[in-house]
Amino acid sequence: MATTYRNIEVKPISGALGAEISGVDLSKDINQETFAEIHQAFLENCVVFFRDQTLDFDSHKAFARKFGTLIIDPFVASPPGHPEFMVVRKEAHETKNFANMWHTDASFMDKPPLGSFLYAVDVPEYGGDTMFANQYLAYEALSPGLKKMLDGMNAVHTAHSYNTGVDAGEYNESRSMKLRFDDVMTKAAKGAVEHPVVRTHPETGRKALYVHSAYVERFAGWTEEESKPLLEYLYAHAVRPEFTCRFRWTKGSLTLWDNRCAQHYPINDYQGKRREMNRVTAEGDRPF
């Protein structure tokens, strides 16, 4: 049975996941009843979208902190005075954008993010959409035999892709998004953590597929060569069209997605145009 909302309006944008929420100004203090409805819509839809918001760094952080403690990213440099922020920027002359693949954020952490809050500061007239994929549906569509095999398995998540020996000066001179290149980044890039291949959402109790190509290196106890065929199948399966939705950004939009049950993909189809987004991320729990 669908939830009845009294303080906000919630409109699904696809059959798989995603809903637009209206009737709330996120720059102002939100009462407990309204926040409870936003939180419920978030849990039910995996990703929610708010349009026509006016958020500075402080109001953006204040809303996100209602969901939990904010994470400081170990790789991307933050704007001065706001260590919790990541400015996701691509200038018109650049050809590469950040994280141009299906993924869930920072799964290389012991406690991966609960949710990410991305706010549109400057977006092109068209292009630069973001896609999302429902990992509850991805798990539920697996065969009983494959579910039985995957339940109880772990995968090794790393951020080794950042540990490539790239020259700091050369990289940061050529990119508008700067990396940290410090001891914190070096330590994070060398680490590894195991998480369940199928995780149970701590709030909904539903099972979700939890592997993606950005940070998963192999199955625990398997070699990379042994892991590759099954992982590639799961990566493709997880983002089947019927599990996805697509959001078209407008200036002032804020998107909140649940990293525990959704993957996302920022589409790099806006060459010659500028795009700037502000992001903060709330800490989650250790997957189980």
C-alpha positions as CSV (number, residue, x, y, z in Angstrom):
1,M,0.0,0.0,0.0
2,A,1.4,3.4,-1.0
3,T,2.2,5.8,1.8
4,T,0.0,8.8,2.3
5,Y,1.9,12.1,2.5
6,R,0.4,15.1,4.2
7,N,3.3,17.6,4.2
8,I,4.9,16.9,0.8
9,E,3.9,15.7,-2.6
10,V,5.7,12.6,-4.0
11,K,5.5,11.7,-7.7
12,P,7.3,8.6,-9.0
13,I,9.3,9.1,-12.2
14,S,9.6,5.5,-13.3
15,G,8.3,2.0,-12.5
16,A,11.7,0.9,-11.0
17,L,12.8,3.7,-8.7
18,G,12.9,7.5,-8.3
19,A,10.4,10.1,-7.2
20,E,10.2,13.9,-7.3
21,I,9.3,15.6,-4.0
22,S,7.7,19.0,-4.0
23,G,6.2,21.3,-1.3
24,V,9.3,21.8,0.8
25,D,12.0,24.4,1.0
26,L,15.2,22.6,2.0
27,S,17.0,25.9,2.8
28,K,14.7,26.3,5.8
29,D,14.5,24.3,9.0
30,I,12.3,21.3,8.4
31,N,9.9,20.1,11.1
32,Q,10.1,16.5,12.4
33,E,6.9,15.4,10.7
34,T,8.0,16.7,7.3
35,F,11.4,15.2,7.6
36,A,9.8,11.8,8.5
37,E,7.9,11.9,5.3
38,I,10.9,12.8,3.2
39,H,12.8,10.0,4.9
40,Q,10.0,7.5,4.1
41,A,9.9,8.6,0.5
42,F,13.6,8.1,0.3
43,L,13.4,4.6,1.7
44,E,10.5,3.7,-0.6
45,N,12.0,5.1,-3.9
46,C,15.8,4.6,-3.4
47,V,16.4,8.1,-5.0
48,V,14.4,11.3,-4.6
49,F,14.7,14.6,-6.4
50,F,13.9,18.2,-5.3
51,R,13.7,21.0,-7.8
52,D,13.9,24.8,-7.5
53,Q,16.0,24.8,-4.3
54,T,18.3,27.6,-3.2
55,L,21.1,26.0,-1.1
56,D,24.4,27.4,0.1
57,F,27.0,25.2,1.7
58,D,25.5,25.6,5.2
59,S,21.9,24.9,4.3
60,H,23.0,22.0,2.1
61,K,25.0,20.5,5.0
62,A,22.2,21.1,7.5
63,F,19.7,19.1,5.5
64,A,22.2,16.2,4.9
65,R,23.1,16.0,8.6
66,K,19.5,15.1,9.4
67,F,20.4,11.7,7.9
68,G,23.7,11.2,9.7
69,T,27.4,12.3,10.1
70,L,29.0,13.7,6.9
71,I,32.0,12.0,5.4
72,I,35.2,13.8,4.3
73,D,36.2,12.3,1.0
74,P,39.8,10.9,1.1
75,F,40.5,11.6,-2.6
76,V,38.9,14.8,-3.9
77,A,40.0,18.2,-2.6
78,S,37.3,20.2,-0.9
79,P,36.6,24.0,-1.1
80,P,38.3,26.0,1.7
81,G,36.4,25.9,5.0
82,H,34.0,23.1,3.9
83,P,35.9,19.8,4.1
84,E,32.7,17.8,3.8
85,F,32.0,19.1,0.3
86,M,33.0,17.7,-3.1
87,V,32.6,20.1,-6.0
88,V,31.9,17.9,-9.0
89,R,32.9,20.3,-11.8
90,K,33.6,19.9,-15.5
91,E,34.5,23.0,-17.5
92,A,33.5,23.5,-21.1
93,H,37.0,22.7,-22.4
94,E,37.3,19.4,-20.6
95,T,36.4,16.1,-22.2
96,K,36.4,13.7,-19.2
97,N,34.0,13.8,-16.3
98,F,34.2,12.3,-12.9
99,A,33.1,8.7,-12.2
100,N,31.7,8.1,-15.7
101,M,30.5,4.6,-14.9
102,W,27.9,2.7,-13.0
103,H,28.8,2.6,-9.3
104,T,27.8,3.1,-5.7
105,D,29.8,5.7,-3.8
106,A,32.9,4.9,-1.7
107,S,32.2,1.2,-1.1
108,F,35.9,0.8,-0.3
109,M,35.2,2.3,3.1
110,D,34.5,0.1,6.2
111,K,31.2,2.0,6.6
112,P,30.2,3.0,3.1
113,P,27.8,6.0,2.6
114,L,24.2,5.9,3.5
115,G,23.3,8.5,1.0
116,S,24.7,11.2,-1.3
117,F,23.2,14.7,-1.7
118,L,24.1,16.3,-5.0
119,Y,23.0,19.9,-5.8
120,A,23.0,21.5,-9.2
121,V,24.9,24.8,-9.2
122,D,25.4,25.1,-13.0
123,V,24.1,22.7,-15.6
124,P,23.9,22.7,-19.4
125,E,20.6,23.3,-21.1
126,Y,20.6,19.6,-22.0
127,G,22.9,16.7,-21.4
128,G,24.6,15.6,-18.1
129,D,21.7,13.5,-16.9
130,T,22.2,11.0,-14.2
131,M,20.9,7.4,-14.3
132,F,20.0,5.3,-11.3
133,A,19.5,1.5,-10.9
134,N,17.5,-0.3,-8.2
135,Q,19.6,-3.1,-6.6
136,Y,16.6,-4.6,-4.8
137,L,15.1,-5.4,-8.1
138,A,18.5,-6.6,-9.4
139,Y,18.7,-9.1,-6.6
140,E,15.1,-10.2,-6.8
141,A,15.4,-11.0,-10.5
142,L,18.2,-13.5,-10.0
143,S,17.5,-17.2,-10.2
144,P,17.0,-19.1,-7.0
145,G,20.2,-21.0,-7.6
146,L,22.3,-17.9,-8.1
147,K,20.7,-16.2,-5.1
148,K,21.6,-19.3,-3.0
149,M,25.2,-19.1,-4.3
150,L,25.7,-15.4,-3.7
151,D,24.1,-15.2,-0.3
152,G,26.9,-15.4,2.2
153,M,29.6,-14.5,-0.3
154,N,31.8,-11.5,0.1
155,A,33.6,-9.2,-2.4
156,V,36.8,-7.3,-2.0
157,H,36.3,-3.6,-2.5
158,T,39.4,-1.3,-3.0
159,A,40.2,2.2,-4.3
160,H,43.3,1.0,-6.0
161,S,42.3,2.9,-9.2
162,Y,43.4,6.0,-7.4
163,N,46.8,4.6,-6.6
164,T,48.1,4.9,-10.2
165,G,51.3,6.9,-9.6
166,V,49.9,9.9,-11.5
167,D,52.0,13.0,-11.0
168,A,50.0,15.3,-8.7
169,G,51.0,18.5,-10.4
170,E,50.3,17.3,-13.9
171,Y,46.9,15.8,-12.9
172,N,45.7,18.8,-10.9
173,E,46.9,21.3,-13.5
174,S,44.8,19.6,-16.2
175,R,41.6,19.0,-14.2
176,S,39.2,21.4,-12.7
177,M,38.4,18.7,-10.1
178,K,41.5,18.4,-7.9
179,L,42.7,15.3,-6.1
180,R,44.2,15.5,-2.6
181,F,47.5,13.7,-3.2
182,D,48.3,13.5,0.6
183,D,48.9,10.8,3.2
184,V,45.1,10.3,3.7
185,M,44.7,9.6,0.0
186,T,47.7,7.3,-0.2
187,K,46.4,5.2,2.8
188,A,42.9,5.0,1.4
189,A,44.1,4.0,-2.1
190,K,46.1,1.1,-0.7
191,G,43.4,-0.3,1.5
192,A,40.9,-3.2,0.9
193,V,37.7,-4.2,2.7
194,E,35.3,-7.1,2.3
195,H,31.5,-6.5,2.0
196,P,28.7,-9.0,1.3
197,V,27.8,-9.5,-2.3
198,V,24.1,-9.4,-1.2
199,R,23.5,-6.9,1.6
200,T,20.5,-6.4,3.8
201,H,19.3,-2.8,4.0
202,P,19.4,-1.8,7.7
203,E,16.2,0.2,7.6
204,T,13.9,-1.7,5.1
205,G,15.2,-5.2,5.7
206,R,15.2,-5.9,1.9
207,K,18.1,-7.6,0.2
208,A,20.1,-5.8,-2.5
209,L,22.9,-6.8,-4.9
210,Y,26.1,-5.0,-3.8
211,V,28.8,-5.3,-6.5
212,H,29.9,-2.8,-9.1
213,S,32.9,-2.3,-11.4
214,A,34.3,0.9,-9.9
215,Y,35.6,-0.6,-6.6
216,V,35.1,-4.4,-6.6
217,E,38.3,-6.3,-7.3
218,R,37.2,-9.9,-6.9
219,F,35.2,-12.3,-4.7
220,A,36.8,-13.0,-1.3
221,G,38.7,-16.3,-1.5
222,W,38.7,-16.2,-5.3
223,T,41.3,-15.0,-7.8
224,E,40.6,-12.0,-10.0
225,E,40.6,-14.4,-13.0
226,E,38.1,-16.7,-11.4
227,S,35.9,-13.8,-10.3
228,K,35.8,-12.0,-13.6
229,P,33.1,-13.9,-15.6
230,L,30.5,-13.9,-12.8
231,L,31.2,-10.3,-11.8
232,E,30.8,-9.2,-15.4
233,Y,27.5,-10.9,-15.6
234,L,26.3,-9.3,-12.3
235,Y,27.5,-5.8,-13.4
236,A,25.5,-6.1,-16.6
237,H,22.5,-7.6,-14.8
238,A,22.4,-5.0,-12.1
239,V,21.7,-2.2,-14.6
240,R,19.2,-3.7,-16.9
241,P,16.9,-1.0,-18.3
242,E,13.9,-2.2,-16.4
243,F,15.7,-1.5,-13.1
244,T,16.6,2.1,-14.0
245,C,15.4,5.7,-14.1
246,R,17.0,8.8,-15.6
247,F,16.9,12.3,-14.1
248,R,17.3,15.5,-16.1
249,W,18.9,18.2,-14.1
250,T,17.9,21.8,-13.8
251,K,19.7,24.5,-11.9
252,G,18.7,24.3,-8.2
253,S,17.8,20.6,-8.2
254,L,19.0,18.4,-5.4
255,T,19.1,14.6,-5.6
256,L,19.4,12.2,-2.7
257,W,20.2,8.6,-3.5
258,D,20.5,5.6,-1.2
259,N,23.9,4.0,-1.7
260,R,22.8,0.9,0.1
261,C,20.3,-0.1,-2.6
262,A,21.0,2.0,-5.7
263,Q,23.8,2.5,-8.3
264,H,24.2,5.7,-10.3
265,Y,25.8,6.7,-13.6
266,P,26.6,10.4,-14.5
267,I,26.3,10.6,-18.3
268,N,29.2,12.4,-20.1
269,D,27.3,13.8,-23.1
270,Y,27.7,17.5,-22.7
271,Q,31.0,18.3,-24.4
272,G,31.7,22.0,-24.7
273,K,29.4,22.9,-21.8
274,R,30.0,23.6,-18.2
275,R,28.5,21.6,-15.3
276,E,29.1,22.2,-11.6
277,M,27.5,20.3,-8.7
278,N,28.0,20.4,-4.9
279,R,27.9,17.0,-3.1
280,V,28.0,15.9,0.5
281,T,27.7,12.3,1.7
282,A,26.2,10.8,4.9
283,E,28.0,7.9,6.6
284,G,26.3,4.6,6.7
285,D,26.7,1.3,8.5
286,R,28.9,-1.7,8.0
287,P,27.1,-3.8,5.4
288,F,25.7,-7.1,6.5
